[in-house]
Amino acid sequence: MALMEANALDMSTILLQAYELGDWINGSVEVAEYLQAKHEMEHDNSVKEIIRSFAKKKELFEECERFGHFHPDYNSAMEQVQKVQEQMEQNQVWSRFNQAEHQLDDLLYTVSKTIAHSVSMTIKVPSNVMQPDNGCSSGGCSTGGGCSGKCG
């Protein structure tokens, strides 16, 4: 019974420290910048219009994509999606949000990686962005991207 109580104590200590770490992250500059950029984006009419346009163009493209390259409007629909994506990237409010989101993602990835590797260097850490830490170049060998030969 004493062993189970010790394990429960260890788990509660770990959980308390995890909540404390979460509080530190929530108080970080990255989170503050992300929340500010998100607020600006959600209240900017030009971004709202671009997002609505993107959703419409994406829906059209997905309908064409069901039939693949053989659909008569496939290339046109793809070009329309790409044009709206370019508009998004050129919008300063959207770009600021996107940059803040990437910075927050980098922070969370770094924290996750630090925790995982403190347990074992072989633990894989999920990320939203392809991390070149393992010697694989962007895209990897199987996707037609450049291959360093170190992927596996």
Secondary structure by P-SEA (a helix, b strand, c coil): caaaaaaaaaaaaaaaaaaaaaaaaaacaaaaaaaaaaaaaaacaaaaaaaaaaaaaaaaaaaaaaacccccaaaaaaaaaaaaaaaaaacaaaaaaaaaaaaaaaaaaaaaaaaaaaacccbbbbbccccccccccccccccccccccccc
